[in-house]
Amino acid sequence: MDGQLSFATLDYAGKKKRTKRDVFLAEMAATVPWSVLEAVIAPHYPQQGPQGGRRAFPIAVMLRIYCLQQWYNLSDPGAEEALYDIQSMRAFCDLELGRDPIPDETTILNFRHLLEAHGLTKTVFEAVAEYLEARGTLLRGGTIVDATLIAASPSTKNEAGKRDPQMHSSKKGNQWYFGMKAHVGVDASSGLVHTAGVTSGNVHDAKVTQQSMATRATPTIRRSAPRRQRGCSGR
């Protein structure tokens, strides 16, 4: 968004040290094929809000916020707060306090749901991973495969009178958990996520290890599944 920069932004731009976040976001701004991804999203993106009110935020802004959520594990409320608190993230999204409105958590949620509804999350994820690898940012020097248990309610006191058929039981140590597993492959050198997926809780971690690894054969570190409560995290 064009306009005059605030004194805070000018002071930040003149600081002597660039943090790792500064460097990483500058690389992403220059590396990711933003125009290509925006063109993919554009046919599905409304020009006004759902009630026909204010104009929607530019795709470029919302797409970058979505990427920040993936890179820094931000929930929808967390992403909104980060945009208020962290100058480097605002700069990455071309937002300026006092000049531009900051998307609230509902706007961020709606954009994420739009991507999911049209199957665009995988397109964005793979395009970013491909360009990172091409530029050498994703070194693929090894893969850490992490499995996280996401607990669901085992109760049958609901309208259907039965448990969610996609959820199953899994044993960790001497304790049983009911729910699903999130399997994430992380580049050991850069710490960036390159693959992600979910399975029922009863699927053994080893069965999805190959899918969670980089395409090139690399050493792998597999982490057992910690428990995570399934809830309204915004992700």
Backbone as JSON, one array per atom type, in Angstrom:
{
  "sequence": "MDGQLSFATLDYAGKKKRTKRDVFLAEMAATVPWSVLEAVIAPHYPQQGPQGGRRAFPIAVMLRIYCLQQWYNLSDPGAEEALYDIQSMRAFCDLELGRDPIPDETTILNFRHLLEAHGLTKTVFEAVAEYLEARGTLLRGGTIVDATLIAASPSTKNEAGKRDPQMHSSKKGNQWYFGMKAHVGVDASSGLVHTAGVTSGNVHDAKVTQQSMATRATPTIRRSAPRRQRGCSGR",
  "N": [[0.84, -1.19, 0.0], [0.64, 2.14, -0.95], [2.12, 5.23, 0.2], [3.04, 7.71, 2.73], [5.76, 7.05, 4.93], [5.9, 6.24, 8.42], [7.53, 7.83, 11.28], [8.45, 5.88, 13.01], [8.8, 3.67, 11.32], [10.79, 4.64, 9.63], [12.86, 4.96, 11.46], [13.23, 2.3, 12.15], [14.08, 1.24, 9.72], [16.57, 2.4, 9.57], [18.14, 1.14, 11.45], [21.06, -0.48, 12.79], [21.58, -3.22, 12.9], [20.54, -6.15, 11.23], [18.06, -8.46, 11.85], [17.6, -12.06, 12.07], [15.03, -12.6, 11.27], [14.45, -10.34, 9.73], [16.22, -10.72, 7.57], [15.35, -13.2, 6.55], [12.64, -12.66, 5.79], [13.06, -10.68, 3.9], [14.36, -12.17, 1.94], [12.3, -13.95, 1.28], [10.42, -12.17, 0.26], [11.67, -11.44, -2.07], [11.99, -13.84, -3.36], [9.76, -15.66, -3.53], [7.21, -16.49, -5.89], [5.17, -14.23, -6.09], [3.33, -12.84, -7.78], [2.44, -14.85, -9.47], [1.12, -16.61, -7.71], [-0.84, -14.86, -6.71], [-2.34, -14.48, -9.01], [-3.47, -16.98, -9.3], [-5.17, -17.08, -7.12], [-6.85, -14.92, -7.51], [-9.28, -15.27, -9.2], [-11.06, -16.35, -7.38], [-11.34, -14.57, -5.36], [-13.12, -12.2, -3.5], [-14.14, -8.83, -4.34], [-15.25, -7.15, -2.56], [-16.34, -7.0, 0.89], [-18.1, -9.72, 2.58], [-20.66, -8.75, 3.14], [-21.03, -6.83, 1.3], [-19.83, -4.42, 1.91], [-17.07, -2.58, 2.87], [-14.17, -2.39, 0.72], [-12.33, -5.31, -0.1], [-9.23, -6.4, 1.41], [-6.11, -6.08, -0.38], [-5.05, -8.87, -2.39], [-2.35, -9.44, -2.3], [-1.53, -8.56, 0.24], [-3.04, -10.19, 2.0], [-2.21, -12.75, 1.24], [0.48, -12.74, 1.95], [0.26, -12.46, 4.7], [-0.94, -14.91, 5.27], [1.19, -16.61, 4.61], [3.04, -15.83, 6.56], [1.74, -16.86, 8.78], [2.1, -19.6, 8.37], [4.9, -19.89, 8.38], [5.66, -18.95, 10.9], [4.02, -20.18, 12.69], [1.48, -19.06, 13.48], [-1.63, -18.35, 14.93], [-4.91, -17.18, 13.9], [-5.78, -14.93, 15.55], [-3.24, -14.5, 16.65], [-1.72, -13.78, 14.42], [-2.87, -11.31, 13.76], [-2.17, -9.81, 16.05], [0.61, -9.94, 15.84], [1.07, -8.38, 13.59], [0.52, -5.86, 14.54], [2.48, -5.65, 16.48], [5.06, -6.27, 15.43], [7.39, -4.83, 13.45], [8.9, -5.72, 11.2], [7.28, -7.71, 10.11], [5.02, -6.26, 9.39], [6.18, -4.63, 7.44], [6.89, -6.56, 5.56], [4.39, -7.29, 4.66], [3.66, -4.96, 3.48], [2.35, -3.01, 5.02], [1.44, -0.19, 6.95], [1.36, 1.27, 10.07], [-1.01, 3.67, 11.12], [-1.36, 4.53, 8.6], [-2.4, 2.46, 7.04], [-5.19, 0.2, 7.37], [-5.18, -2.59, 9.6], [-5.59, -5.98, 8.92], [-8.13, -7.75, 10.65], [-8.58, -10.57, 12.94], [-10.77, -12.05, 12.04], [-10.96, -11.41, 9.33], [-8.54, -12.48, 8.46], [-9.01, -15.16, 9.06], [-11.18, -15.66, 7.29], [-9.93, -15.41, 4.81], [-8.11, -17.54, 4.88], [-9.94, -19.67, 5.0], [-11.1, -19.34, 2.5], [-8.99, -20.05, 0.78], [-8.73, -22.72, 1.54], [-11.25, -23.73, 0.82], [-11.18, -23.71, -1.94], [-9.12, -25.36, -2.53], [-6.51, -24.28, -2.56], [-4.48, -24.06, -0.75], [-2.53, -26.06, -0.82], [-1.37, -25.52, -3.28], [-0.17, -23.02, -2.82], [1.6, -23.7, -0.74], [3.31, -25.67, -1.96], [4.41, -24.21, -4.07], [5.88, -22.23, -2.76], [7.73, -23.85, -1.33], [9.07, -25.05, -3.47], [10.36, -22.86, -4.7], [11.98, -22.0, -2.61], [13.73, -24.15, -2.36], [14.93, -24.08, -4.88], [16.34, -21.7, -4.71], [18.13, -22.35, -2.8], [17.57, -21.85, -0.18], [16.08, -23.68, 1.19], [17.74, -26.23, 2.15], [17.65, -28.96, 2.3], [19.26, -30.67, 3.83], [18.7, -32.63, 5.55], [15.94, -34.18, 7.23], [13.61, -33.48, 9.74], [11.13, -35.3, 11.15], [8.08, -34.8, 12.55], [5.49, -35.89, 14.66], [2.34, -35.09, 15.83], [-0.09, -35.57, 18.27], [-3.49, -34.87, 18.03], [-6.03, -34.24, 20.0], [-9.42, -35.41, 20.14], [-12.92, -35.27, 20.99], [-14.15, -38.17, 22.57], [-16.76, -38.71, 23.03], [-20.1, -39.93, 22.57], [-22.34, -38.52, 22.79], [-23.94, -36.81, 20.93], [-25.45, -35.32, 17.99], [-25.34, -37.25, 15.95], [-24.92, -39.5, 17.43], [-22.6, -41.0, 17.65], [-19.01, -41.54, 17.49], [-16.62, -39.42, 15.8], [-15.91, -40.69, 12.66], [-13.44, -40.41, 11.43], [-11.59, -40.22, 13.37], [-9.39, -41.96, 15.57], [-8.15, -44.27, 18.09], [-5.0, -43.98, 19.82], [-2.01, -45.17, 21.28], [0.24, -43.88, 23.61], [3.03, -44.39, 25.42], [1.78, -45.52, 28.39], [-0.74, -44.61, 28.08], [-3.87, -43.97, 26.49], [-5.04, -42.19, 23.64], [-7.54, -40.36, 21.87], [-8.21, -39.39, 18.62], [-6.54, -37.57, 16.07], [-3.54, -37.43, 14.0], [-1.0, -35.07, 13.32], [1.4, -34.8, 10.85], [4.55, -33.6, 10.24], [7.12, -32.47, 8.13], [10.29, -31.16, 8.53], [12.89, -29.09, 7.38], [16.13, -29.84, 8.33], [18.3, -28.13, 8.33], [17.48, -25.44, 7.85], [15.17, -25.19, 9.34], [12.7, -24.84, 8.24], [9.36, -25.69, 7.37], [8.54, -28.24, 5.07], [6.82, -30.22, 4.22], [3.51, -31.39, 5.06], [0.82, -33.04, 6.76], [-2.16, -34.92, 7.67], [-3.37, -37.72, 9.59], [-5.43, -40.49, 10.71], [-5.55, -41.21, 14.25], [-4.59, -43.77, 14.8], [-2.7, -44.49, 12.93], [0.54, -45.54, 12.33], [3.55, -43.72, 13.0], [5.77, -44.34, 11.4], [4.72, -45.15, 8.98], [4.15, -42.92, 7.5], [6.48, -41.59, 7.25], [8.15, -41.46, 4.96], [6.58, -39.88, 3.26], [6.67, -37.5, 4.59], [9.21, -36.69, 4.31], [11.8, -34.91, 2.55], [11.99, -34.85, -1.08], [14.42, -35.69, -2.01], [16.76, -38.2, -1.09], [17.61, -38.15, 2.24], [19.2, -37.86, 5.48], [17.18, -38.7, 8.31], [15.41, -37.56, 11.16], [13.24, -38.78, 13.48], [10.55, -37.73, 15.41], [8.65, -38.61, 18.27], [5.07, -38.63, 18.88], [3.85, -35.88, 20.51], [1.18, -34.83, 22.74], [-1.58, -32.86, 21.75], [-4.15, -30.63, 22.41], [-7.18, -30.64, 20.67], [-8.62, -27.83, 19.37], [-9.79, -24.38, 19.29], [-7.6, -22.99, 17.77], [-7.28, -21.43, 15.61], [-5.98, -22.35, 13.43]],
  "CA": [[0.0, 0.0, 0.0], [1.48, 3.31, -1.12], [1.88, 6.33, 1.11], [4.16, 8.18, 3.51], [6.17, 6.18, 6.01], [5.92, 6.85, 9.74], [8.86, 8.0, 11.86], [8.86, 4.59, 13.57], [9.28, 2.84, 10.22], [12.07, 5.2, 9.17], [13.85, 4.61, 12.48], [13.49, 0.86, 12.04], [14.86, 1.02, 8.5], [17.93, 2.89, 9.76], [18.85, 0.43, 12.52], [22.36, -0.98, 12.34], [21.62, -4.68, 12.82], [19.41, -6.85, 10.64], [17.8, -9.71, 12.54], [17.37, -13.21, 11.2], [13.69, -12.44, 10.68], [14.58, -9.35, 8.66], [16.9, -11.33, 6.42], [14.49, -14.24, 5.99], [11.48, -12.06, 5.13], [13.55, -10.0, 2.69], [14.6, -13.23, 0.95], [11.01, -14.45, 0.84], [9.79, -11.13, -0.56], [12.33, -11.42, -3.37], [12.09, -15.18, -3.94], [8.47, -16.31, -3.79], [6.54, -15.96, -7.1], [3.93, -13.66, -5.57], [2.38, -12.5, -8.84], [1.86, -16.11, -9.96], [0.17, -17.08, -6.7], [-1.96, -13.93, -6.66], [-3.17, -14.73, -10.19], [-4.22, -18.22, -9.05], [-6.2, -16.8, -6.12], [-7.71, -13.8, -7.94], [-10.64, -15.63, -9.66], [-11.9, -16.77, -6.25], [-11.25, -13.58, -4.3], [-14.15, -11.15, -3.63], [-13.65, -7.45, -4.37], [-15.83, -6.47, -1.41], [-16.61, -7.87, 2.01], [-19.25, -10.62, 2.38], [-21.91, -8.0, 3.24], [-21.03, -5.79, 0.28], [-19.38, -3.17, 2.52], [-15.77, -2.04, 2.47], [-13.4, -3.17, -0.24], [-11.47, -6.32, 0.5], [-7.8, -6.11, 1.4], [-5.43, -6.63, -1.57], [-4.62, -10.27, -2.29], [-0.93, -9.47, -1.94], [-1.42, -8.4, 1.69], [-3.6, -11.36, 2.68], [-1.38, -13.91, 0.93], [1.7, -12.66, 2.76], [-0.13, -12.76, 6.08], [-1.13, -16.35, 5.32], [2.52, -17.22, 4.63], [3.59, -15.58, 7.9], [1.11, -17.82, 9.69], [2.71, -20.92, 8.18], [6.32, -19.86, 8.74], [5.88, -18.64, 12.31], [3.03, -20.92, 13.48], [0.62, -18.04, 14.07], [-3.07, -18.48, 14.81], [-5.51, -15.97, 13.31], [-5.57, -13.81, 16.47], [-1.8, -14.28, 16.8], [-1.25, -13.05, 13.25], [-3.3, -9.92, 13.9], [-1.34, -9.17, 17.07], [1.98, -9.81, 15.33], [1.12, -7.26, 12.65], [0.57, -4.65, 15.35], [3.67, -5.62, 17.34], [6.35, -6.56, 14.8], [7.57, -3.97, 12.28], [9.38, -6.46, 10.04], [6.15, -8.42, 9.51], [4.2, -5.25, 8.7], [6.9, -4.23, 6.23], [6.79, -7.67, 4.61], [3.03, -7.25, 4.1], [3.47, -3.6, 2.97], [1.37, -2.33, 5.87], [2.02, 0.89, 7.75], [0.47, 1.75, 11.12], [-1.35, 5.06, 10.95], [-1.68, 4.76, 7.19], [-3.2, 1.35, 6.52], [-5.88, -0.64, 8.34], [-4.59, -3.91, 9.8], [-6.65, -7.01, 8.88], [-8.4, -8.36, 11.94], [-8.48, -12.03, 12.93], [-11.86, -12.62, 11.24], [-10.56, -11.26, 7.93], [-7.48, -13.47, 8.23], [-9.7, -16.46, 9.06], [-11.97, -15.8, 6.07], [-9.01, -15.63, 3.69], [-7.62, -18.91, 5.0], [-11.03, -20.55, 4.62], [-11.26, -19.23, 1.04], [-7.95, -20.88, 0.18], [-9.06, -24.13, 1.8], [-12.46, -24.1, 0.08], [-10.86, -23.87, -3.36], [-7.95, -26.24, -2.66], [-5.35, -23.47, -2.96], [-3.42, -24.08, 0.27], [-1.45, -26.93, -1.3], [-0.71, -24.81, -4.37], [0.7, -22.02, -2.22], [2.64, -24.39, 0.02], [4.26, -26.31, -2.86], [5.11, -23.18, -4.84], [6.88, -21.62, -1.88], [8.77, -24.84, -1.06], [9.83, -25.23, -4.72], [11.24, -21.71, -4.91], [12.98, -22.0, -1.56], [14.74, -25.16, -2.7], [15.65, -23.61, -6.06], [17.25, -20.64, -4.29], [19.07, -22.88, -1.82], [17.16, -21.53, 1.19], [15.69, -24.98, 1.74], [18.93, -26.97, 1.76], [17.38, -30.39, 2.31], [20.39, -31.37, 4.39], [18.15, -33.63, 6.44], [14.55, -33.89, 7.55], [13.07, -33.85, 11.05], [9.72, -35.65, 11.0], [7.41, -34.66, 13.84], [4.08, -36.31, 14.69], [1.65, -34.5, 16.98], [-1.44, -36.07, 18.52], [-4.51, -33.83, 18.19], [-7.11, -34.95, 20.7], [-10.82, -35.11, 19.82], [-13.84, -35.8, 22.0], [-14.6, -39.54, 22.32], [-18.15, -38.82, 23.45], [-21.13, -40.24, 21.57], [-23.51, -37.69, 23.12], [-24.05, -35.79, 19.9], [-26.61, -35.53, 17.1], [-25.19, -38.52, 15.21], [-24.89, -40.6, 18.39], [-21.41, -41.82, 17.48], [-17.76, -40.8, 17.39], [-16.17, -39.01, 14.46], [-15.3, -41.88, 12.04], [-12.08, -40.13, 10.99], [-10.73, -40.23, 14.55], [-9.16, -43.28, 16.14], [-7.34, -44.28, 19.31], [-3.57, -44.2, 19.69], [-1.4, -45.34, 22.59], [1.56, -43.3, 23.83], [3.4, -44.84, 26.74], [0.71, -46.34, 28.95], [-1.99, -43.85, 28.0], [-4.55, -43.97, 25.21], [-5.59, -40.91, 23.18], [-8.49, -40.48, 20.77], [-8.14, -38.21, 17.75], [-5.81, -37.68, 14.82], [-2.13, -37.04, 14.08], [-0.44, -34.15, 12.32], [2.76, -35.22, 10.5], [5.22, -32.44, 9.64], [8.52, -32.63, 7.76], [11.0, -29.88, 8.67], [14.27, -29.11, 6.92], [16.97, -29.79, 9.52], [19.27, -27.04, 8.25], [16.86, -24.11, 7.93], [14.04, -25.18, 10.26], [11.47, -24.53, 7.51], [8.46, -26.81, 7.07], [8.41, -28.46, 3.63], [5.66, -31.09, 3.98], [2.61, -31.51, 6.21], [-0.38, -33.82, 6.47], [-2.83, -35.48, 8.84], [-3.9, -39.08, 9.49], [-6.13, -40.93, 11.92], [-4.63, -41.39, 15.37], [-4.05, -45.12, 14.89], [-1.69, -44.72, 11.89], [1.88, -45.47, 12.92], [4.38, -42.64, 12.46], [6.7, -44.83, 10.38], [4.04, -45.35, 7.71], [4.09, -41.66, 6.74], [7.79, -40.95, 7.31], [8.63, -41.16, 3.61], [5.8, -38.78, 2.71], [7.03, -36.29, 5.31], [10.6, -36.35, 4.01], [12.07, -34.23, 1.28], [12.01, -35.8, -2.19], [15.76, -36.24, -2.14], [17.1, -39.06, 0.04], [18.38, -37.42, 3.23], [19.07, -38.41, 6.83], [15.91, -38.32, 8.92], [15.23, -37.67, 12.6], [11.8, -38.9, 13.71], [10.13, -37.41, 16.77], [7.38, -39.23, 18.64], [3.95, -37.71, 18.88], [3.35, -35.27, 21.74], [-0.26, -34.64, 22.72], [-2.04, -31.49, 21.59], [-5.6, -30.58, 22.5], [-7.84, -30.12, 19.49], [-9.46, -26.72, 19.8], [-9.9, -23.21, 18.43], [-6.31, -22.3, 17.68], [-7.28, -20.57, 14.43], [-5.21, -22.92, 12.34]],
  "C": [[0.88, 1.25, 0.0], [1.15, 4.37, -0.09], [3.13, 6.68, 1.88], [4.47, 7.25, 4.66], [6.18, 6.94, 7.33], [7.35, 7.0, 10.23], [9.37, 6.69, 12.43], [9.43, 3.68, 12.49], [10.63, 3.32, 9.72], [13.18, 4.89, 10.17], [14.23, 3.15, 12.38], [14.37, 0.57, 10.82], [16.31, 1.44, 8.66], [18.71, 2.17, 10.84], [20.07, -0.29, 11.96], [22.36, -2.5, 12.12], [20.35, -5.23, 12.17], [19.25, -8.19, 11.33], [17.62, -10.84, 11.54], [16.0, -13.12, 10.53], [13.73, -11.44, 9.54], [15.14, -9.97, 7.39], [15.99, -12.35, 5.74], [13.33, -13.63, 5.21], [11.89, -11.29, 3.88], [13.81, -11.01, 1.57], [13.28, -13.76, 0.39], [10.31, -13.44, -0.07], [10.37, -11.13, -1.97], [12.25, -12.76, -4.1], [10.77, -15.78, -4.36], [7.8, -15.68, -5.02], [5.17, -15.37, -6.75], [2.9, -13.4, -6.66], [1.69, -13.74, -9.39], [0.8, -16.62, -8.99], [-1.05, -16.17, -6.61], [-2.91, -14.16, -7.84], [-4.01, -16.0, -10.02], [-5.39, -17.96, -8.1], [-7.25, -15.83, -6.63], [-9.11, -14.21, -8.4], [-11.6, -15.98, -8.53], [-12.04, -15.69, -5.18], [-12.29, -12.47, -4.5], [-13.51, -9.76, -3.62], [-14.21, -6.63, -3.22], [-16.04, -7.48, -0.3], [-17.85, -8.7, 1.77], [-20.59, -9.91, 2.45], [-21.98, -6.86, 2.23], [-20.56, -4.44, 0.8], [-18.04, -2.71, 1.96], [-15.07, -2.97, 1.47], [-12.51, -4.16, 0.5], [-10.02, -5.86, 0.49], [-7.18, -6.68, 0.13], [-5.0, -8.07, -1.34], [-3.18, -10.35, -1.82], [-0.74, -9.38, -0.43], [-1.88, -9.68, 2.39], [-2.76, -12.61, 2.44], [-0.12, -13.9, 1.78], [1.4, -12.92, 4.23], [-0.31, -14.26, 6.25], [0.23, -17.07, 5.39], [3.2, -17.01, 5.99], [3.03, -16.56, 8.91], [1.78, -19.18, 9.59], [4.15, -20.93, 8.67], [6.55, -19.7, 10.24], [4.8, -19.24, 13.22], [2.09, -19.97, 14.22], [-0.86, -18.41, 13.87], [-3.63, -17.21, 14.17], [-5.39, -14.78, 14.26], [-4.09, -13.48, 16.64], [-1.21, -13.51, 15.63], [-1.63, -11.58, 13.32], [-2.42, -9.18, 14.91], [0.09, -8.96, 16.58], [2.11, -8.63, 14.38], [1.13, -5.91, 13.39], [1.91, -4.51, 16.07], [5.0, -5.62, 16.6], [6.48, -5.78, 13.48], [8.0, -4.75, 11.04], [8.26, -7.22, 9.34], [5.22, -7.44, 8.8], [4.86, -4.84, 7.39], [6.8, -5.3, 5.15], [5.44, -7.66, 3.91], [2.69, -5.89, 3.49], [2.33, -2.9, 3.7], [2.07, -1.31, 6.75], [0.99, 1.35, 8.78], [0.23, 3.25, 10.95], [-1.7, 5.41, 9.52], [-2.64, 3.71, 6.66], [-3.98, 0.68, 7.64], [-5.18, -2.0, 8.42], [-5.71, -4.95, 9.75], [-6.87, -7.63, 10.25], [-8.43, -9.88, 11.81], [-9.59, -12.68, 12.1], [-11.55, -12.52, 9.75], [-9.5, -12.27, 7.56], [-8.07, -14.87, 8.16], [-10.45, -16.68, 7.76], [-11.09, -16.06, 4.85], [-8.48, -17.06, 3.71], [-8.69, -19.9, 4.58], [-11.28, -20.5, 3.11], [-10.22, -20.1, 0.33], [-8.27, -22.36, 0.34], [-10.24, -24.59, 0.97], [-12.17, -24.38, -1.39], [-9.58, -24.7, -3.58], [-6.68, -25.52, -3.03], [-4.22, -23.52, -1.94], [-2.24, -24.93, -0.19], [-0.67, -26.25, -2.41], [0.28, -23.78, -3.83], [1.88, -22.68, -1.52], [3.71, -24.96, -0.9], [5.06, -25.28, -3.67], [6.2, -22.52, -4.02], [8.03, -22.58, -1.63], [9.66, -25.04, -2.28], [10.81, -24.08, -4.92], [12.3, -21.6, -3.83], [14.1, -22.98, -1.88], [15.57, -24.69, -3.89], [16.68, -22.55, -5.7], [18.27, -21.11, -3.25], [18.73, -22.52, -0.4], [16.74, -22.79, 1.92], [16.76, -25.96, 1.3], [18.71, -28.47, 1.66], [18.59, -31.18, 2.81], [19.97, -32.48, 5.33], [16.74, -33.23, 6.79], [14.22, -34.36, 8.96], [11.58, -34.1, 10.86], [9.07, -35.65, 12.37], [5.96, -35.09, 13.71], [3.45, -35.79, 15.97], [0.25, -35.07, 17.1], [-2.39, -34.9, 18.76], [-5.75, -34.52, 18.75], [-8.48, -34.48, 20.25], [-11.7, -35.72, 20.9], [-14.28, -37.22, 21.63], [-16.08, -39.75, 22.62], [-19.07, -39.16, 22.28], [-22.41, -39.45, 21.84], [-23.58, -36.5, 22.16], [-25.22, -36.15, 18.99], [-26.55, -36.86, 16.38], [-25.19, -39.72, 16.15], [-23.7, -41.51, 18.24], [-20.18, -40.92, 17.37], [-17.47, -40.42, 15.94], [-15.45, -40.2, 13.82], [-13.87, -41.66, 11.56], [-11.08, -40.14, 12.14], [-10.59, -41.64, 15.1], [-8.24, -43.17, 17.35], [-5.88, -44.58, 19.0], [-2.97, -44.28, 21.09], [-0.01, -44.72, 22.62], [1.96, -43.61, 25.26], [2.33, -45.8, 27.25], [-0.65, -45.66, 28.86], [-2.54, -43.85, 26.58], [-5.11, -42.58, 24.9], [-6.51, -41.17, 22.0], [-8.41, -39.21, 19.92], [-7.4, -38.49, 16.46], [-4.36, -37.27, 15.05], [-1.8, -36.05, 12.97], [1.02, -34.56, 12.11], [3.42, -34.08, 9.73], [6.68, -32.78, 9.35], [9.2, -31.28, 7.75], [12.43, -30.04, 8.19], [15.2, -28.9, 8.11], [17.93, -28.61, 9.51], [18.64, -25.68, 8.49], [15.74, -24.02, 8.95], [12.72, -24.88, 9.58], [10.67, -25.8, 7.23], [8.36, -26.99, 5.56], [7.28, -29.43, 3.28], [4.81, -31.15, 5.24], [1.39, -32.32, 5.8], [-0.98, -34.35, 7.76], [-3.29, -36.89, 8.54], [-4.74, -39.36, 10.72], [-5.1, -41.24, 13.01], [-3.98, -42.75, 15.42], [-3.02, -45.43, 13.8], [-0.3, -44.53, 12.49], [2.72, -44.41, 12.21], [5.25, -43.11, 11.29], [6.05, -44.96, 9.01], [3.99, -44.08, 6.86], [5.43, -40.93, 6.74], [8.28, -40.55, 5.92], [7.88, -39.99, 2.99], [6.19, -37.46, 3.35], [8.47, -35.86, 5.06], [10.68, -35.56, 2.73], [12.19, -35.27, 0.19], [13.39, -36.41, -2.37], [16.07, -37.07, -0.9], [18.02, -38.31, 0.99], [18.25, -38.1, 4.58], [17.8, -37.89, 7.49], [15.95, -38.53, 10.43], [13.73, -37.73, 12.84], [11.49, -38.64, 15.18], [8.79, -38.08, 17.05], [6.32, -38.18, 18.84], [3.63, -37.17, 20.27], [1.85, -35.06, 21.63], [-0.59, -33.17, 22.58], [-3.56, -31.51, 21.61], [-6.19, -29.98, 21.24], [-8.78, -29.01, 19.92], [-9.4, -25.57, 18.83], [-8.6, -22.45, 18.42], [-6.27, -21.35, 16.52], [-6.49, -21.14, 13.29], [-5.92, -24.12, 11.76]]
}
